[in-house]
Amino acid sequence: KRIILLGGTTAKMILKSTQSMSKLRGKFHEYQPVVEGVTAIDCLVTYHPTYLLNTPNQKKAVWADMLLFKTKL
């Protein structure tokens, strides 16, 4: 199981982190659900689609994130 977290707000809430997007993206993080018996889930943080509409030069970064995510599949 793997999750792509879109945007800083989602990533910070799910991962319980205060780090910036630039520090969170580009690597996998573990999310441990509070459900008993469920193992940790690998999560990848990337930019939210709305952010990309306003900042199209970040599309290359998201593409790199998707290629990284593909390596875990």
mmCIF file of the N, C-alpha and C atoms, coordinates in Angstrom:
data_MODEL
# 
_entry.id   MODEL 
# 
loop_
_atom_site.group_PDB 
_atom_site.id 
_atom_site.type_symbol 
_atom_site.label_atom_id 
_atom_site.label_alt_id 
_atom_site.label_comp_id 
_atom_site.label_asym_id 
_atom_site.label_entity_id 
_atom_site.label_seq_id 
_atom_site.pdbx_PDB_ins_code 
_atom_site.Cartn_x 
_atom_site.Cartn_y 
_atom_site.Cartn_z 
_atom_site.occupancy 
_atom_site.B_iso_or_equiv 
_atom_site.pdbx_formal_charge 
_atom_site.auth_seq_id 
_atom_site.auth_comp_id 
_atom_site.auth_asym_id 
_atom_site.auth_atom_id 
_atom_site.pdbx_PDB_model_num 
ATOM 1   N N  . LYS A 1 1  ? 0.847  -1.185 0.000   1.00 0.00 ? 1  LYS A N  1 
ATOM 2   C CA . LYS A 1 1  ? 0.000  0.000  0.000   1.00 0.00 ? 1  LYS A CA 1 
ATOM 3   C C  . LYS A 1 1  ? 0.882  1.234  0.000   1.00 0.00 ? 1  LYS A C  1 
ATOM 4   N N  . ARG A 1 2  ? 0.499  2.176  -0.829  1.00 0.00 ? 2  ARG A N  1 
ATOM 5   C CA . ARG A 1 2  ? 1.216  3.446  -0.918  1.00 0.00 ? 2  ARG A CA 1 
ATOM 6   C C  . ARG A 1 2  ? 0.226  4.582  -1.101  1.00 0.00 ? 2  ARG A C  1 
ATOM 7   N N  . ILE A 1 3  ? 0.608  5.752  -0.640  1.00 0.00 ? 3  ILE A N  1 
ATOM 8   C CA . ILE A 1 3  ? -0.262 6.924  -0.733  1.00 0.00 ? 3  ILE A CA 1 
ATOM 9   C C  . ILE A 1 3  ? 0.546  8.092  -1.288  1.00 0.00 ? 3  ILE A C  1 
ATOM 10  N N  . ILE A 1 4  ? -0.076 8.854  -2.178  1.00 0.00 ? 4  ILE A N  1 
ATOM 11  C CA . ILE A 1 4  ? 0.507  10.125 -2.617  1.00 0.00 ? 4  ILE A CA 1 
ATOM 12  C C  . ILE A 1 4  ? -0.259 11.223 -1.902  1.00 0.00 ? 4  ILE A C  1 
ATOM 13  N N  . LEU A 1 5  ? 0.448  12.032 -1.145  1.00 0.00 ? 5  LEU A N  1 
ATOM 14  C CA . LEU A 1 5  ? -0.161 13.138 -0.420  1.00 0.00 ? 5  LEU A CA 1 
ATOM 15  C C  . LEU A 1 5  ? 0.008  14.409 -1.244  1.00 0.00 ? 5  LEU A C  1 
ATOM 16  N N  . LEU A 1 6  ? -1.107 15.016 -1.611  1.00 0.00 ? 6  LEU A N  1 
ATOM 17  C CA . LEU A 1 6  ? -1.088 16.204 -2.462  1.00 0.00 ? 6  LEU A CA 1 
ATOM 18  C C  . LEU A 1 6  ? -1.219 17.463 -1.621  1.00 0.00 ? 6  LEU A C  1 
ATOM 19  N N  . GLY A 1 7  ? -0.149 18.210 -1.534  1.00 0.00 ? 7  GLY A N  1 
ATOM 20  C CA . GLY A 1 7  ? -0.176 19.496 -0.850  1.00 0.00 ? 7  GLY A CA 1 
ATOM 21  C C  . GLY A 1 7  ? 0.355  19.444 0.571   1.00 0.00 ? 7  GLY A C  1 
ATOM 22  N N  . GLY A 1 8  ? 0.812  20.589 1.012   1.00 0.00 ? 8  GLY A N  1 
ATOM 23  C CA . GLY A 1 8  ? 1.417  20.714 2.331   1.00 0.00 ? 8  GLY A CA 1 
ATOM 24  C C  . GLY A 1 8  ? 0.451  20.498 3.476   1.00 0.00 ? 8  GLY A C  1 
ATOM 25  N N  . THR A 1 9  ? -0.758 21.001 3.345   1.00 0.00 ? 9  THR A N  1 
ATOM 26  C CA . THR A 1 9  ? -1.734 20.852 4.426   1.00 0.00 ? 9  THR A CA 1 
ATOM 27  C C  . THR A 1 9  ? -2.035 19.383 4.681   1.00 0.00 ? 9  THR A C  1 
ATOM 28  N N  . THR A 1 10 ? -2.296 18.643 3.631   1.00 0.00 ? 10 THR A N  1 
ATOM 29  C CA . THR A 1 10 ? -2.576 17.220 3.757   1.00 0.00 ? 10 THR A CA 1 
ATOM 30  C C  . THR A 1 10 ? -1.372 16.479 4.330   1.00 0.00 ? 10 THR A C  1 
ATOM 31  N N  . ALA A 1 11 ? -0.202 16.750 3.801   1.00 0.00 ? 11 ALA A N  1 
ATOM 32  C CA . ALA A 1 11 ? 1.007  16.060 4.243   1.00 0.00 ? 11 ALA A CA 1 
ATOM 33  C C  . ALA A 1 11 ? 1.285  16.328 5.717   1.00 0.00 ? 11 ALA A C  1 
ATOM 34  N N  . LYS A 1 12 ? 1.168  17.563 6.126   1.00 0.00 ? 12 LYS A N  1 
ATOM 35  C CA . LYS A 1 12 ? 1.452  17.903 7.519   1.00 0.00 ? 12 LYS A CA 1 
ATOM 36  C C  . LYS A 1 12 ? 0.446  17.263 8.466   1.00 0.00 ? 12 LYS A C  1 
ATOM 37  N N  . MET A 1 13 ? -0.797 17.183 8.050   1.00 0.00 ? 13 MET A N  1 
ATOM 38  C CA . MET A 1 13 ? -1.821 16.588 8.895   1.00 0.00 ? 13 MET A CA 1 
ATOM 39  C C  . MET A 1 13 ? -1.632 15.072 9.006   1.00 0.00 ? 13 MET A C  1 
ATOM 40  N N  . ILE A 1 14 ? -1.458 14.398 7.881   1.00 0.00 ? 14 ILE A N  1 
ATOM 41  C CA . ILE A 1 14 ? -1.326 12.943 7.884   1.00 0.00 ? 14 ILE A CA 1 
ATOM 42  C C  . ILE A 1 14 ? -0.026 12.499 8.559   1.00 0.00 ? 14 ILE A C  1 
ATOM 43  N N  . LEU A 1 15 ? 1.055  13.181 8.239   1.00 0.00 ? 15 LEU A N  1 
ATOM 44  C CA . LEU A 1 15 ? 2.363  12.794 8.773   1.00 0.00 ? 15 LEU A CA 1 
ATOM 45  C C  . LEU A 1 15 ? 2.675  13.420 10.127  1.00 0.00 ? 15 LEU A C  1 
ATOM 46  N N  . LYS A 1 16 ? 1.789  14.298 10.585  1.00 0.00 ? 16 LYS A N  1 
ATOM 47  C CA . LYS A 1 16 ? 2.004  15.004 11.866  1.00 0.00 ? 16 LYS A CA 1 
ATOM 48  C C  . LYS A 1 16 ? 3.373  15.686 11.873  1.00 0.00 ? 16 LYS A C  1 
ATOM 49  N N  . SER A 1 17 ? 3.589  16.491 10.844  1.00 0.00 ? 17 SER A N  1 
ATOM 50  C CA . SER A 1 17 ? 4.879  17.150 10.647  1.00 0.00 ? 17 SER A CA 1 
ATOM 51  C C  . SER A 1 17 ? 4.696  18.657 10.575  1.00 0.00 ? 17 SER A C  1 
ATOM 52  N N  . THR A 1 18 ? 5.739  19.369 10.906  1.00 0.00 ? 18 THR A N  1 
ATOM 53  C CA . THR A 1 18 ? 5.733  20.821 10.764  1.00 0.00 ? 18 THR A CA 1 
ATOM 54  C C  . THR A 1 18 ? 6.717  21.281 9.687   1.00 0.00 ? 18 THR A C  1 
ATOM 55  N N  . GLN A 1 19 ? 7.331  20.314 9.003   1.00 0.00 ? 19 GLN A N  1 
ATOM 56  C CA . GLN A 1 19 ? 8.314  20.650 7.973   1.00 0.00 ? 19 GLN A CA 1 
ATOM 57  C C  . GLN A 1 19 ? 7.645  21.281 6.760   1.00 0.00 ? 19 GLN A C  1 
ATOM 58  N N  . SER A 1 20 ? 8.427  22.028 6.006   1.00 0.00 ? 20 SER A N  1 
ATOM 59  C CA . SER A 1 20 ? 7.931  22.673 4.794   1.00 0.00 ? 20 SER A CA 1 
ATOM 60  C C  . SER A 1 20 ? 7.787  21.647 3.672   1.00 0.00 ? 20 SER A C  1 
ATOM 61  N N  . MET A 1 21 ? 7.045  22.035 2.638   1.00 0.00 ? 21 MET A N  1 
ATOM 62  C CA . MET A 1 21 ? 6.868  21.154 1.473   1.00 0.00 ? 21 MET A CA 1 
ATOM 63  C C  . MET A 1 21 ? 8.207  20.783 0.858   1.00 0.00 ? 21 MET A C  1 
ATOM 64  N N  . SER A 1 22 ? 9.105  21.738 0.759   1.00 0.00 ? 22 SER A N  1 
ATOM 65  C CA . SER A 1 22 ? 10.393 21.461 0.119   1.00 0.00 ? 22 SER A CA 1 
ATOM 66  C C  . SER A 1 22 ? 11.180 20.401 0.889   1.00 0.00 ? 22 SER A C  1 
ATOM 67  N N  . LYS A 1 23 ? 10.984 20.296 2.194   1.00 0.00 ? 23 LYS A N  1 
ATOM 68  C CA . LYS A 1 23 ? 11.672 19.274 2.979   1.00 0.00 ? 23 LYS A CA 1 
ATOM 69  C C  . LYS A 1 23 ? 10.926 17.949 2.967   1.00 0.00 ? 23 LYS A C  1 
ATOM 70  N N  . LEU A 1 24 ? 9.613  17.989 2.798   1.00 0.00 ? 24 LEU A N  1 
ATOM 71  C CA . LEU A 1 24 ? 8.815  16.770 2.812   1.00 0.00 ? 24 LEU A CA 1 
ATOM 72  C C  . LEU A 1 24 ? 8.843  16.022 1.479   1.00 0.00 ? 24 LEU A C  1 
ATOM 73  N N  . ARG A 1 25 ? 8.863  16.746 0.371   1.00 0.00 ? 25 ARG A N  1 
ATOM 74  C CA . ARG A 1 25 ? 8.748  16.081 -0.929  1.00 0.00 ? 25 ARG A CA 1 
ATOM 75  C C  . ARG A 1 25 ? 10.102 15.501 -1.351  1.00 0.00 ? 25 ARG A C  1 
ATOM 76  N N  . GLY A 1 26 ? 10.024 14.544 -2.273  1.00 0.00 ? 26 GLY A N  1 
ATOM 77  C CA . GLY A 1 26 ? 11.242 13.951 -2.816  1.00 0.00 ? 26 GLY A CA 1 
ATOM 78  C C  . GLY A 1 26 ? 11.724 12.713 -2.087  1.00 0.00 ? 26 GLY A C  1 
ATOM 79  N N  . LYS A 1 27 ? 10.982 12.282 -1.056  1.00 0.00 ? 27 LYS A N  1 
ATOM 80  C CA . LYS A 1 27 ? 11.355 11.064 -0.344  1.00 0.00 ? 27 LYS A CA 1 
ATOM 81  C C  . LYS A 1 27 ? 10.100 10.453 0.269   1.00 0.00 ? 27 LYS A C  1 
ATOM 82  N N  . PHE A 1 28 ? 10.195 9.186  0.607   1.00 0.00 ? 28 PHE A N  1 
ATOM 83  C CA . PHE A 1 28 ? 9.059  8.490  1.198   1.00 0.00 ? 28 PHE A CA 1 
ATOM 84  C C  . PHE A 1 28 ? 9.039  8.678  2.706   1.00 0.00 ? 28 PHE A C  1 
ATOM 85  N N  . HIS A 1 29 ? 7.836  8.721  3.233   1.00 0.00 ? 29 HIS A N  1 
ATOM 86  C CA . HIS A 1 29 ? 7.608  8.822  4.672   1.00 0.00 ? 29 HIS A CA 1 
ATOM 87  C C  . HIS A 1 29 ? 6.698  7.673  5.069   1.00 0.00 ? 29 HIS A C  1 
ATOM 88  N N  . GLU A 1 30 ? 6.760  7.285  6.328   1.00 0.00 ? 30 GLU A N  1 
ATOM 89  C CA . GLU A 1 30 ? 5.875  6.226  6.812   1.00 0.00 ? 30 GLU A CA 1 
ATOM 90  C C  . GLU A 1 30 ? 4.702  6.834  7.558   1.00 0.00 ? 30 GLU A C  1 
ATOM 91  N N  . TYR A 1 31 ? 3.520  6.372  7.196   1.00 0.00 ? 31 TYR A N  1 
ATOM 92  C CA . TYR A 1 31 ? 2.297  6.745  7.907   1.00 0.00 ? 31 TYR A CA 1 
ATOM 93  C C  . TYR A 1 31 ? 1.808  5.515  8.637   1.00 0.00 ? 31 TYR A C  1 
ATOM 94  N N  . GLN A 1 32 ? 1.647  5.625  9.939   1.00 0.00 ? 32 GLN A N  1 
ATOM 95  C CA . GLN A 1 32 ? 1.165  4.515  10.743  1.00 0.00 ? 32 GLN A CA 1 
ATOM 96  C C  . GLN A 1 32 ? -0.285 4.766  11.122  1.00 0.00 ? 32 GLN A C  1 
ATOM 97  N N  . PRO A 1 33 ? -1.224 4.077  10.465  1.00 0.00 ? 33 PRO A N  1 
ATOM 98  C CA . PRO A 1 33 ? -2.631 4.254  10.818  1.00 0.00 ? 33 PRO A CA 1 
ATOM 99  C C  . PRO A 1 33 ? -2.874 3.847  12.268  1.00 0.00 ? 33 PRO A C  1 
ATOM 100 N N  . VAL A 1 34 ? -3.904 4.417  12.864  1.00 0.00 ? 34 VAL A N  1 
ATOM 101 C CA . VAL A 1 34 ? -4.215 4.124  14.264  1.00 0.00 ? 34 VAL A CA 1 
ATOM 102 C C  . VAL A 1 34 ? -5.050 2.853  14.402  1.00 0.00 ? 34 VAL A C  1 
ATOM 103 N N  . VAL A 1 35 ? -5.280 2.174  13.296  1.00 0.00 ? 35 VAL A N  1 
ATOM 104 C CA . VAL A 1 35 ? -6.035 0.921  13.302  1.00 0.00 ? 35 VAL A CA 1 
ATOM 105 C C  . VAL A 1 35 ? -5.099 -0.212 13.711  1.00 0.00 ? 35 VAL A C  1 
ATOM 106 N N  . GLU A 1 36 ? -5.508 -0.973 14.689  1.00 0.00 ? 36 GLU A N  1 
ATOM 107 C CA . GLU A 1 36 ? -4.676 -2.066 15.179  1.00 0.00 ? 36 GLU A CA 1 
ATOM 108 C C  . GLU A 1 36 ? -4.507 -3.133 14.102  1.00 0.00 ? 36 GLU A C  1 
ATOM 109 N N  . GLY A 1 37 ? -3.290 -3.612 13.965  1.00 0.00 ? 37 GLY A N  1 
ATOM 110 C CA . GLY A 1 37 ? -3.012 -4.665 13.009  1.00 0.00 ? 37 GLY A CA 1 
ATOM 111 C C  . GLY A 1 37 ? -2.674 -4.180 11.612  1.00 0.00 ? 37 GLY A C  1 
ATOM 112 N N  . VAL A 1 38 ? -2.782 -2.885 11.360  1.00 0.00 ? 38 VAL A N  1 
ATOM 113 C CA . VAL A 1 38 ? -2.460 -2.331 10.039  1.00 0.00 ? 38 VAL A CA 1 
ATOM 114 C C  . VAL A 1 38 ? -1.008 -1.871 10.059  1.00 0.00 ? 38 VAL A C  1 
ATOM 115 N N  . THR A 1 39 ? -0.241 -2.324 9.098   1.00 0.00 ? 39 THR A N  1 
ATOM 116 C CA . THR A 1 39 ? 1.172  -1.958 9.040   1.00 0.00 ? 39 THR A CA 1 
ATOM 117 C C  . THR A 1 39 ? 1.340  -0.548 8.469   1.00 0.00 ? 39 THR A C  1 
ATOM 118 N N  . ALA A 1 40 ? 2.544  -0.031 8.607   1.00 0.00 ? 40 ALA A N  1 
ATOM 119 C CA . ALA A 1 40 ? 2.849  1.313  8.110   1.00 0.00 ? 40 ALA A CA 1 
ATOM 120 C C  . ALA A 1 40 ? 2.686  1.373  6.595   1.00 0.00 ? 40 ALA A C  1 
ATOM 121 N N  . ILE A 1 41 ? 2.285  2.546  6.117   1.00 0.00 ? 41 ILE A N  1 
ATOM 122 C CA . ILE A 1 41 ? 2.060  2.774  4.693   1.00 0.00 ? 41 ILE A CA 1 
ATOM 123 C C  . ILE A 1 41 ? 3.071  3.803  4.204   1.00 0.00 ? 41 ILE A C  1 
ATOM 124 N N  . ASP A 1 42 ? 3.740  3.492  3.091   1.00 0.00 ? 42 ASP A N  1 
ATOM 125 C CA . ASP A 1 42 ? 4.671  4.447  2.485   1.00 0.00 ? 42 ASP A CA 1 
ATOM 126 C C  . ASP A 1 42 ? 3.884  5.587  1.839   1.00 0.00 ? 42 ASP A C  1 
ATOM 127 N N  . CYS A 1 43 ? 4.314  6.817  2.127   1.00 0.00 ? 43 CYS A N  1 
ATOM 128 C CA . CYS A 1 43 ? 3.667  8.004  1.562   1.00 0.00 ? 43 CYS A CA 1 
ATOM 129 C C  . CYS A 1 43 ? 4.693  8.870  0.857   1.00 0.00 ? 43 CYS A C  1 
ATOM 130 N N  . LEU A 1 44 ? 4.283  9.434  -0.254  1.00 0.00 ? 44 LEU A N  1 
ATOM 131 C CA . LEU A 1 44 ? 5.111  10.379 -0.991  1.00 0.00 ? 44 LEU A CA 1 
ATOM 132 C C  . LEU A 1 44 ? 4.373  11.704 -1.051  1.00 0.00 ? 44 LEU A C  1 
ATOM 133 N N  . VAL A 1 45 ? 5.058  12.763 -0.722  1.00 0.00 ? 45 VAL A N  1 
ATOM 134 C CA . VAL A 1 45 ? 4.464  14.102 -0.713  1.00 0.00 ? 45 VAL A CA 1 
ATOM 135 C C  . VAL A 1 45 ? 4.830  14.815 -2.006  1.00 0.00 ? 45 VAL A C  1 
ATOM 136 N N  . THR A 1 46 ? 3.841  15.460 -2.616  1.00 0.00 ? 46 THR A N  1 
ATOM 137 C CA . THR A 1 46 ? 4.099  16.282 -3.799  1.00 0.00 ? 46 THR A CA 1 
ATOM 138 C C  . THR A 1 46 ? 3.148  17.469 -3.788  1.00 0.00 ? 46 THR A C  1 
ATOM 139 N N  . TYR A 1 47 ? 3.330  18.352 -4.743  1.00 0.00 ? 47 TYR A N  1 
ATOM 140 C CA . TYR A 1 47 ? 2.535  19.578 -4.788  1.00 0.00 ? 47 TYR A CA 1 
ATOM 141 C C  . TYR A 1 47 ? 1.085  19.311 -5.177  1.00 0.00 ? 47 TYR A C  1 
ATOM 142 N N  . HIS A 1 48 ? 0.210  20.122 -4.669  1.00 0.00 ? 48 HIS A N  1 
ATOM 143 C CA . HIS A 1 48 ? -1.222 20.038 -4.969  1.00 0.00 ? 48 HIS A CA 1 
ATOM 144 C C  . HIS A 1 48 ? -1.467 20.543 -6.398  1.00 0.00 ? 48 HIS A C  1 
ATOM 145 N N  . PRO A 1 49 ? -2.429 19.963 -7.128  1.00 0.00 ? 49 PRO A N  1 
ATOM 146 C CA . PRO A 1 49 ? -2.711 20.400 -8.501  1.00 0.00 ? 49 PRO A CA 1 
ATOM 147 C C  . PRO A 1 49 ? -3.044 21.891 -8.629  1.00 0.00 ? 49 PRO A C  1 
ATOM 148 N N  . THR A 1 50 ? -3.720 22.446 -7.655  1.00 0.00 ? 50 THR A N  1 
ATOM 149 C CA . THR A 1 50 ? -4.035 23.886 -7.704  1.00 0.00 ? 50 THR A CA 1 
ATOM 150 C C  . THR A 1 50 ? -2.760 24.717 -7.678  1.00 0.00 ? 50 THR A C  1 
ATOM 151 N N  . TYR A 1 51 ? -1.793 24.291 -6.871  1.00 0.00 ? 51 TYR A N  1 
ATOM 152 C CA . TYR A 1 51 ? -0.509 24.982 -6.816  1.00 0.00 ? 51 TYR A CA 1 
ATOM 153 C C  . TYR A 1 51 ? 0.172  24.941 -8.181  1.00 0.00 ? 51 TYR A C  1 
ATOM 154 N N  . LEU A 1 52 ? 0.055  23.799 -8.861  1.00 0.00 ? 52 LEU A N  1 
ATOM 155 C CA . LEU A 1 52 ? 0.683  23.665 -10.183 1.00 0.00 ? 52 LEU A CA 1 
ATOM 156 C C  . LEU A 1 52 ? 0.038  24.567 -11.226 1.00 0.00 ? 52 LEU A C  1 
ATOM 157 N N  . LEU A 1 53 ? -1.263 24.815 -11.092 1.00 0.00 ? 53 LEU A N  1 
ATOM 158 C CA . LEU A 1 53 ? -1.925 25.745 -12.018 1.00 0.00 ? 53 LEU A CA 1 
ATOM 159 C C  . LEU A 1 53 ? -1.360 27.147 -11.871 1.00 0.00 ? 53 LEU A C  1 
ATOM 160 N N  . ASN A 1 54 ? -1.015 27.511 -10.649 1.00 0.00 ? 54 ASN A N  1 
ATOM 161 C CA . ASN A 1 54 ? -0.477 28.850 -10.383 1.00 0.00 ? 54 ASN A CA 1 
ATOM 162 C C  . ASN A 1 54 ? 1.039  28.923 -10.532 1.00 0.00 ? 54 ASN A C  1 
ATOM 163 N N  . THR A 1 55 ? 1.709  27.772 -10.460 1.00 0.00 ? 55 THR A N  1 
ATOM 164 C CA . THR A 1 55 ? 3.167  27.722 -10.536 1.00 0.00 ? 55 THR A CA 1 
ATOM 165 C C  . THR A 1 55 ? 3.577  26.588 -11.479 1.00 0.00 ? 55 THR A C  1 
ATOM 166 N N  . PRO A 1 56 ? 3.372  26.761 -12.774 1.00 0.00 ? 56 PRO A N  1 
ATOM 167 C CA . PRO A 1 56 ? 3.635  25.663 -13.720 1.00 0.00 ? 56 PRO A CA 1 
ATOM 168 C C  . PRO A 1 56 ? 5.090  25.220 -13.790 1.00 0.00 ? 56 PRO A C  1 
ATOM 169 N N  . ASN A 1 57 ? 6.021  26.043 -13.346 1.00 0.00 ? 57 ASN A N  1 
ATOM 170 C CA . ASN A 1 57 ? 7.429  25.631 -13.407 1.00 0.00 ? 57 ASN A CA 1 
ATOM 171 C C  . ASN A 1 57 ? 7.743  24.518 -12.399 1.00 0.00 ? 57 ASN A C  1 
ATOM 172 N N  . GLN A 1 58 ? 6.809  24.177 -11.512 1.00 0.00 ? 58 GLN A N  1 
ATOM 173 C CA . GLN A 1 58 ? 7.009  23.083 -10.559 1.00 0.00 ? 58 GLN A CA 1 
ATOM 174 C C  . GLN A 1 58 ? 6.546  21.727 -11.112 1.00 0.00 ? 58 GLN A C  1 
ATOM 175 N N  . LYS A 1 59 ? 6.028  21.728 -12.340 1.00 0.00 ? 59 LYS A N  1 
ATOM 176 C CA . LYS A 1 59 ? 5.559  20.468 -12.928 1.00 0.00 ? 59 LYS A CA 1 
ATOM 177 C C  . LYS A 1 59 ? 6.692  19.456 -13.075 1.00 0.00 ? 59 LYS A C  1 
ATOM 178 N N  . LYS A 1 60 ? 7.897  19.930 -13.338 1.00 0.00 ? 60 LYS A N  1 
ATOM 179 C CA . LYS A 1 60 ? 9.039  19.022 -13.448 1.00 0.00 ? 60 LYS A CA 1 
ATOM 180 C C  . LYS A 1 60 ? 9.301  18.321 -12.117 1.00 0.00 ? 60 LYS A C  1 
ATOM 181 N N  . ALA A 1 61 ? 9.139  19.046 -11.031 1.00 0.00 ? 61 ALA A N  1 
ATOM 182 C CA . ALA A 1 61 ? 9.340  18.457 -9.710  1.00 0.00 ? 61 ALA A CA 1 
ATOM 183 C C  . ALA A 1 61 ? 8.308  17.373 -9.442  1.00 0.00 ? 61 ALA A C  1 
ATOM 184 N N  . VAL A 1 62 ? 7.072  17.622 -9.832  1.00 0.00 ? 62 VAL A N  1 
ATOM 185 C CA . VAL A 1 62 ? 6.015  16.621 -9.634  1.00 0.00 ? 62 VAL A CA 1 
ATOM 186 C C  . VAL A 1 62 ? 6.269  15.405 -10.517 1.00 0.00 ? 62 VAL A C  1 
ATOM 187 N N  . TRP A 1 63 ? 6.736  15.629 -11.720 1.00 0.00 ? 63 TRP A N  1 
ATOM 188 C CA . TRP A 1 63 ? 7.058  14.506 -12.602 1.00 0.00 ? 63 TRP A CA 1 
ATOM 189 C C  . TRP A 1 63 ? 8.147  13.639 -11.958 1.00 0.00 ? 63 TRP A C  1 
ATOM 190 N N  . ALA A 1 64 ? 9.153  14.276 -11.385 1.00 0.00 ? 64 ALA A N  1 
ATOM 191 C CA . ALA A 1 64 ? 10.212 13.530 -10.693 1.00 0.00 ? 64 ALA A CA 1 
ATOM 192 C C  . ALA A 1 64 ? 9.627  12.742 -9.519  1.00 0.00 ? 64 ALA A C  1 
ATOM 193 N N  . ASP A 1 65 ? 8.673  13.338 -8.806  1.00 0.00 ? 65 ASP A N  1 
ATOM 194 C CA . ASP A 1 65 ? 8.015  12.639 -7.704  1.00 0.00 ? 65 ASP A CA 1 
ATOM 195 C C  . ASP A 1 65 ? 7.253  11.417 -8.211  1.00 0.00 ? 65 ASP A C  1 
ATOM 196 N N  . MET A 1 66 ? 6.577  11.548 -9.341  1.00 0.00 ? 66 MET A N  1 
ATOM 197 C CA . MET A 1 66 ? 5.815  10.423 -9.887  1.00 0.00 ? 66 MET A CA 1 
ATOM 198 C C  . MET A 1 66 ? 6.740  9.289  -10.322 1.00 0.00 ? 66 MET A C  1 
ATOM 199 N N  . LEU A 1 67 ? 7.882  9.637  -10.878 1.00 0.00 ? 67 LEU A N  1 
ATOM 200 C CA . LEU A 1 67 ? 8.861  8.608  -11.262 1.00 0.00 ? 67 LEU A CA 1 
ATOM 201 C C  . LEU A 1 67 ? 9.407  7.906  -10.013 1.00 0.00 ? 67 LEU A C  1 
ATOM 202 N N  . LEU A 1 68 ? 9.635  8.662  -8.947  1.00 0.00 ? 68 LEU A N  1 
ATOM 203 C CA . LEU A 1 68 ? 10.079 8.073  -7.691  1.00 0.00 ? 68 LEU A CA 1 
ATOM 204 C C  . LEU A 1 68 ? 9.005  7.144  -7.142  1.00 0.00 ? 68 LEU A C  1 
ATOM 205 N N  . PHE A 1 69 ? 7.746  7.578  -7.208  1.00 0.00 ? 69 PHE A N  1 
ATOM 206 C CA . PHE A 1 69 ? 6.638  6.750  -6.728  1.00 0.00 ? 69 PHE A CA 1 
ATOM 207 C C  . PHE A 1 69 ? 6.560  5.441  -7.514  1.00 0.00 ? 69 PHE A C  1 
ATOM 208 N N  . LYS A 1 70 ? 6.806  5.529  -8.805  1.00 0.00 ? 70 LYS A N  1 
ATOM 209 C CA . LYS A 1 70 ? 6.755  4.354  -9.673  1.00 0.00 ? 70 LYS A CA 1 
ATOM 210 C C  . LYS A 1 70 ? 7.793  3.306  -9.251  1.00 0.00 ? 70 LYS A C  1 
ATOM 211 N N  . THR A 1 71 ? 8.919  3.749  -8.727  1.00 0.00 ? 71 THR A N  1 
ATOM 212 C CA . THR A 1 71 ? 9.950  2.801  -8.292  1.00 0.00 ? 71 THR A CA 1 
ATOM 213 C C  . THR A 1 71 ? 9.474  1.937  -7.130  1.00 0.00 ? 71 THR A C  1 
ATOM 214 N N  . LYS A 1 72 ? 8.506  2.421  -6.352  1.00 0.00 ? 72 LYS A N  1 
ATOM 215 C CA . LYS A 1 72 ? 7.979  1.668  -5.205  1.00 0.00 ? 72 LYS A CA 1 
ATOM 216 C C  . LYS A 1 72 ? 6.859  0.727  -5.582  1.00 0.00 ? 72 LYS A C  1 
ATOM 217 N N  . LEU A 1 73 ? 6.337  0.849  -6.818  1.00 0.00 ? 73 LEU A N  1 
ATOM 218 C CA . LEU A 1 73 ? 5.198  0.000  -7.196  1.00 0.00 ? 73 LEU A CA 1 
ATOM 219 C C  . LEU A 1 73 ? 5.591  -1.425 -7.443  1.00 0.00 ? 73 LEU A C  1 
# 
